[in-house]
């Protein structure tokens, strides 16, 4: 038995031994469907570890960044949600895609296989456990402190706010200048406006890819995300105004 289970664990097949027939098919399909909406595609092949893939739609999603104030204004309950996993090297593809998905969920990498967030991810974890067998590799913990660190220290250890500051500051500099130019221009042609709109939305996405959108009380003092978001709204409004001049009907 040890030989059998040892070999199956090496190949990740033990992930399904508890529930290989998925008796609650409705719950399974619902979980897989919710994960797909968030950009994670799950495929099963017998007893092997599920195959995970990030969809293009998931990588390009802007939804959360279009209303970041919802995240900023969310009251923090003082609890850190910590995901710890141990995935065999043979399942490297599963591990790498999971890591990419966790980044997409704006979780921070506290240590190599320890990911953390201030947002309650129990629903997402339940879906990963039900639809992608993550429970065989991982555990989700709740903690009020992490190694006795202050919340500020946890934030700086888990997310690269230095790089994020540089990216968002650069966005503000470039598109602040573009806004001034647009506001000074007496007229603007349609092609130029559409080009600027497309370029700005791509830059705006890039400016927030690394942003965990933490609650206000956890944000660093020099955080530039709110300035970037305010500038994005101003520029979008200025472009709409110019478009209305070109097409008043």
C-alpha positions in Angstrom: 0.0 0.0 0.0 2.8 2.4 0.8 4.4 1.7 -2.6 1.1 2.3 -4.4 0.3 5.5 -2.6 3.8 6.7 -2.8 3.8 6.4 -6.6 0.4 8.0 -6.9 1.4 10.9 -4.7 4.5 11.5 -6.9 2.2 11.8 -10.0 -0.5 13.9 -8.2 -3.1 11.2 -8.7 -3.8 11.1 -5.0 -5.6 14.4 -5.3 -8.7 12.5 -6.3 -8.6 9.5 -4.1 -11.1 11.0 -1.6 -13.6 11.9 -4.2 -12.6 10.6 -7.5 -16.2 10.3 -8.8 -17.2 13.8 -7.8 -20.6 12.7 -6.3 -21.9 16.3 -6.2 -21.6 17.1 -9.9 -23.6 20.2 -9.7 -21.3 21.8 -7.1 -18.3 20.7 -9.2 -19.6 22.3 -12.4 -20.6 25.5 -10.6 -17.1 25.8 -9.1 -15.4 25.2 -12.5 -17.8 27.8 -14.1 -17.0 30.4 -11.5 -13.2 29.8 -11.9 -13.6 30.2 -15.7 -15.3 33.6 -15.2 -12.2 34.6 -13.2 -9.9 33.4 -16.0 -8.8 30.0 -14.8 -9.7 27.1 -17.0 -9.7 23.6 -15.5 -9.5 20.3 -17.3 -9.5 16.8 -15.9 -7.9 13.7 -17.3 -8.8 10.6 -15.2 -6.9 10.4 -11.9 -4.2 12.8 -13.0 -3.8 16.2 -11.5 -6.1 18.7 -13.2 -4.6 20.8 -16.0 -4.9 24.5 -15.3 -4.7 27.3 -17.9 -5.2 31.1 -17.6 -7.5 32.3 -20.4 -6.8 35.4 -22.5 -10.0 36.9 -21.2 -8.7 36.5 -17.6 -5.3 38.0 -18.4 -6.9 41.0 -20.1 -9.7 41.6 -17.5 -10.1 45.2 -16.4 -13.2 44.9 -14.4 -11.7 45.2 -10.9 -9.5 48.1 -12.0 -12.4 50.1 -13.5 -13.8 50.5 -10.0 -10.8 50.2 -7.6 -12.5 52.4 -5.0 -14.7 49.5 -4.1 -11.6 47.6 -2.9 -10.0 50.7 -1.3 -13.1 51.5 0.7 -13.7 48.0 1.8 -13.4 47.8 5.6 -10.6 45.4 6.6 -11.7 42.9 9.2 -8.1 42.6 10.6 -7.7 39.1 9.3 -5.0 37.9 6.9 -6.0 35.0 4.7 -2.9 32.8 4.1 -2.7 30.1 1.4 0.1 27.5 1.9 0.7 24.8 -0.7 3.2 22.0 -1.4 2.9 20.9 -5.0 5.3 18.2 -6.3 7.8 19.1 -9.0 6.1 16.7 -11.4 3.1 18.9 -11.3 5.1 22.1 -12.1 2.6 23.2 -14.7 -0.2 23.1 -12.2 1.9 25.0 -9.7 3.0 27.7 -12.1 -0.5 28.3 -13.4 -1.9 28.4 -9.8 0.8 31.0 -8.9 -0.2 33.1 -11.9 -3.9 32.8 -10.9 -3.0 33.9 -7.3 -1.2 36.9 -8.7 -4.3 37.7 -10.8 -6.3 37.5 -7.6 -4.0 40.2 -6.3 -2.6 38.0 -3.6 0.9 38.7 -2.3 3.8 36.2 -2.2 4.9 36.3 1.4 7.3 33.5 0.9 7.9 31.0 -1.9 4.8 28.9 -1.4 3.0 31.1 1.1 0.5 33.6 -0.4 -1.4 36.2 1.5 -4.3 38.7 1.1 -6.4 41.0 3.3 -9.5 40.1 1.3 -11.6 37.1 2.2 -10.8 34.5 -0.4 -12.7 31.6 1.2 -15.2 31.5 -1.7 -12.4 31.3 -4.3 -10.5 28.7 -2.3 -13.7 26.6 -2.0 -14.0 26.7 -5.8 -10.4 25.8 -6.3 -10.8 22.9 -3.8 -14.0 21.7 -5.5 -13.1 22.3 -9.1 -9.3 21.9 -9.2 -8.5 19.6 -6.3 -6.4 22.2 -4.6 -7.3 20.8 -1.2 -4.9 17.9 -1.9 -2.0 20.3 -2.1 -2.9 23.3 0.0 -4.5 24.7 3.2 -6.0 28.2 3.8 -5.4 29.8 7.1 -6.8 32.9 8.9 -4.4 34.9 11.1 -4.6 38.2 12.9 -0.8 38.5 12.9 1.9 37.0 10.7 5.1 36.2 12.7 4.2 39.1 15.0 4.8 41.6 12.2 3.0 44.9 11.9 0.5 45.1 9.1 2.7 47.6 7.3 5.6 45.2 7.4 3.4 42.3 6.1 2.3 44.5 3.2 5.9 45.5 2.2 7.1 41.8 2.5 4.3 40.5 0.3 3.9 43.0 -2.5 6.5 45.0 -4.5 5.2 48.5 -3.8 8.5 50.1 -4.9 8.1 48.9 -8.4 4.3 49.6 -8.3 5.1 53.2 -7.3 7.5 53.7 -10.2 5.0 52.3 -12.7 2.0 54.4 -11.5 4.1 57.5 -11.1 5.3 57.1 -14.7 1.7 56.7 -15.9 0.7 59.9 -14.1 3.6 61.8 -15.6 2.9 60.7 -19.2 -0.8 60.9 -19.2 -0.9 64.0 -17.2 1.0 65.7 -20.0 -1.4 64.1 -22.6 -4.3 65.5 -20.6 -2.9 69.0 -20.7 -2.2 68.8 -24.4 -5.7 67.5 -25.1 -7.3 70.3 -23.0 -5.3 73.0 -24.7 -6.1 71.7 -28.2 -8.9 73.7 -29.9 -9.8 70.8 -32.2 -9.0 67.1 -32.3 -9.5 64.5 -35.0 -11.3 61.2 -34.5 -8.3 59.0 -35.3 -6.1 60.8 -32.8 -8.7 60.6 -30.0 -9.3 56.9 -30.6 -5.6 56.1 -30.6 -5.1 58.0 -27.4 -8.1 56.2 -25.8 -6.7 52.8 -26.7 -3.2 53.6 -25.7 -4.3 55.0 -22.4 -6.4 52.0 -21.4 -3.5 49.7 -22.1 -1.2 51.8 -20.0 -3.8 52.0 -17.3 -4.1 48.2 -17.2 -0.3 48.0 -17.0 -0.3 50.5 -14.1 -2.5 48.3 -12.0 -1.4 44.7 -12.9 0.8 44.6 -9.8 -1.7 46.5 -7.6 -3.3 44.4 -4.8 -5.9 47.1 -4.3 -5.7 46.9 -0.5 -8.1 48.5 1.9 -7.3 52.1 2.6 -5.8 51.4 6.1 -3.2 49.1 4.6 -2.0 51.3 1.7 1.5 52.8 2.0 1.7 56.5 2.4 3.3 57.2 -1.0 0.8 54.9 -2.8 0.1 56.4 -6.3 -2.8 54.3 -7.4 -5.5 56.8 -6.4 -3.7 59.6 -8.4 -3.5 57.2 -11.4 -7.2 56.3 -11.2 -8.2 60.0 -10.8 -6.1 60.9 -13.9 -7.7 58.0 -15.8 -11.2 59.4 -15.1 -10.2 62.9 -16.1 -8.6 61.8 -19.3 -11.6 59.6 -20.2 -13.9 62.5 -19.6 -11.8 64.9 -21.7 -11.8 62.4 -24.6 -15.6 62.0 -24.4 -16.0 65.7 -24.4 -13.9 66.1 -27.6 -15.8 63.2 -29.2 -19.1 64.9 -28.5 -17.8 68.0 -30.2 -17.0 65.9 -33.3 -20.3 64.1 -33.2 -22.9 66.3 -31.3 -25.7 63.9 -32.3 
